[in-house]
Every structure is written in C-alpha cells, then in structure tokens.
Amino acid sequence: MSIENIKNRFPVFKNNSNLVFFDTAASALKVDSMIEAVNNCYSFEYANIHRGIYDLSAKLSKKYEDSRLKVSDFIKSPSEKNIIFTKSATEGINLVATCMKSNFLKKDDEVIISHLEHHANIIPWHLVQNHIGIKIIPVNINKEGEIDYDDLKDKINSKTKLIALTHMSNVTGSITDIEIINKLRKPFKIPLLIDGCQFIPHKPIDIKQYDPDFYVFSAHKLYGPSGLGILYMKDKWFEIFPPYQGGGSMIEDVNILNSTYASGFEKFEAGTPPIAEVIGLSSAIDFVLETNLKNIFSHEMTLHNYALEKLKSINHIKFLGESRNKGAIISFNIEGIHYNDLSLLLDKKNIAVRSGHHCAQPLMKYFKIDGTARMSFGVYNTKDDVDYFIKSLNEVMQILKNV
Ligand SMILES: Cc1ncc(COP(=O)(O)O)c(C=O)c1O
C-alpha cells in the first residue's frame, strides 16, 4: 500500500484536517480499519470468550486466538503459545519483575538496565529491589545517546541475573544492537528482556534471531487500541514463573481452600481479557504489513532527516542524542526557550509535540537537563508537515524571544 495519501486512512484528519501530529512515540493515531474492527466486534460479534459454548462466544474465541497467531507471526515467534496479552507494555514488564521476584531473583542478584530506559523498565526493578534487595546496575550511554557496550561488558559478571534494555529509546531514538548484547550475555547465560515499545511500530523484528527471554510492546503505539500490551516469553519461564494474578481463566482446578493453575499463556491471563482490543490489534498489524514496515521506516526517516537538516540551521539548538543507528525521533532544546512554552505555542498552531522528561527522568539527569521538546514521526506525516512545523517553530521562537 502506498504511503502517499495515507492520511485519508486516519479519521482524525477528517475532523481536524490541519492537524500536524508529531507525537507518535507517545501513542500513534488510529487507522480506520482498526477502528472498524473494534466497532464490528462490539456491534456484531461480542460475547465473552473462552467461556460460552454458544456460537457467538465460540466464533469470537476463535478470532481472538487467531489474533494471537497473527501477533506471533508478526514478530516471528516460534509459537503463538509464547504470546501473553497484558493491559500494557508496562504491565508486561511488571509481570516479569513480579514473577522473577517470587521465583528467580534473590538478594544481591544484579539486574542490568540502562540510563536510556523509560520508567516502565526502571520502576518495576526498583520495586523488586525494595522488596528483596537485588542490585540495579545501570549501564552508561555515550554522548550520541546510545548504550555504551564497553561499559555493559564491564558490568556483566556471574551475579548478573537479567539484562533489561530498550530496543529503541523514546527520547534519543537510538536503536540498541541486540547482536552485541547477545555476544556479551550468552557466555554467562544471562536472560534478556527487551522493551520493544518504540521499535515495533517502525521496523520488522525476528524473535528467533534476537532470541530474548522476554519482548514487550504496546498495541497503542502500533496504530492499535490502548489497554493492550504484548509479552513474548520463552518456554522455560512458563514453568518457572508462578501466576501473576489469580482469577477466572488461569485455573486448572479450584477447591475452596486451594487451586491448581493452567500451564500456558492462560496462567498469566486472569480475568476477562481485552477482547475487542486484541481484535483491533490484529487489524492494526494487517495495516502495517500491507503498508510494509520497511516502507514505513524509510518514509519516516526521510522526513526525520529533512527535519533535522532544517532544525540544524536554528541558532543555539541542542539535540539530545544523534545516533547513526536510530529511528525517527528528534529531542531538542533551544537555548533561552523553555520546551513547555515551545510546545504550548506550537499547539496554538495545531502542531502536537511532546515536551517534558518523556518518562525518562534518569536520562534527563544523566544529561543534566530536566526536559526537551520531542518530535516523533509516524506513517501519516508528510513533508508539508515538516515545512509547516519549521515555519511555525521560527514564528514561535520570535514570539518567545521577545517576551
Ligand atoms: C520505550 C518505552 N517503554 C515503555 C513504555 C510504556 O508503554 P505503555 O505506557 O504503553 O505501557 C513506553 C511508552 O511511552 C515507551 O516509550
């Protein structure tokens, strides 16, 4: 599918045709086919799944499980049985952290994260640290905003029980080289958790090639619905981990004083799942596959490079992270102008950019700043968007310099 005119597929632009949306890293706009799939599900197909033996329930249960297969194929997982649906990527990481705390990690074990992480891949480990006294070992990053692989090598040792890293930073856009991580960790047999939230909407992935123990992402950043996260988990953890939550669907047999549990993904999916959201995700995956992730990435990077060139001509602009291996995210500050003022005035011109710490306070502290303005690109952005953004930015800067 051609990317030209793809804005027509996003109903928000029908209502708000001048909207220039540069905040896809926070959450992507919603594509028509996904909205229709969710609408159809609630309108015509809805019943609770995995419970009723009547036709509606059986049909939707099948569609729901077909979606699991779609997700599995999309990330090239060895099997759909390795896919667990959660309510968000955040919940996926919390699930891993909580289960590891119960039956894997012990006092003084070391968990390596990096200064690049989103809070979603920091705080769950703080909670484990607070409960059982693990040690969190942060890896440095270089001035380009990339993981410092030499520092990682120095920090790996026999006490390292997990490496948990982002695949692509939501602030600098830098992409982590999983091949290098694998070379460093595999001799020590250290499990790997990858936070794929920012990577998944932009580049194809092959779980078999990356071979992580856990890979998490959120549907809402992939043009899909909010309220749904995906956790890929390697087979062996299904046995090691106790249930994360108790309730309906995750059981084998229940007595009034005790119970036994399902063994597969069901063990980690207690309660009525996000049914319509999973159906919507399946449709969003169809959209990115038809559009082709390689085309999406190349389109976004062409716009990113064009915008970066234009931004570089602005006096006193500072970029946070200029990795050569990155996705289409530009974080910047302009000397003398507060990022919040910038983004508020851009909003008056119907331009959406994020400003603040981007749920990455340790990264801000690492670079001794407290926030940035952030432009992040999606499939619907155009060269006109960038031109309008640059023109508006210059106007806004003039206003703010005269205040
Ligand atoms: C890199 C990264 N990890 C994790 C998350 C958390 O995702 P969610 O809020 O969908 O759980 C985000 C969201 O911005 C993110 O950018």
The ligand as an ORCA input file, in Angstrom:
! r2SCAN-3c Opt
* xyz 0 1
  C      10.339      2.832     25.453
  C       9.030      2.695     26.158
  N       8.861      1.688     27.028
  C       7.716      1.507     27.698
  C       6.662      2.358     27.521
  C       5.408      2.116     28.287
  O       4.379      1.783     27.415
  P       2.869      1.741     27.955
  O       2.610      3.072     28.566
  O       2.087      1.525     26.716
  O       2.778      0.643     28.915
  C       6.792      3.437     26.633
  C       5.684      4.404     26.448
  O       5.892      5.536     26.095
  C       7.999      3.602     25.934
  O       8.180      4.614     25.072
*
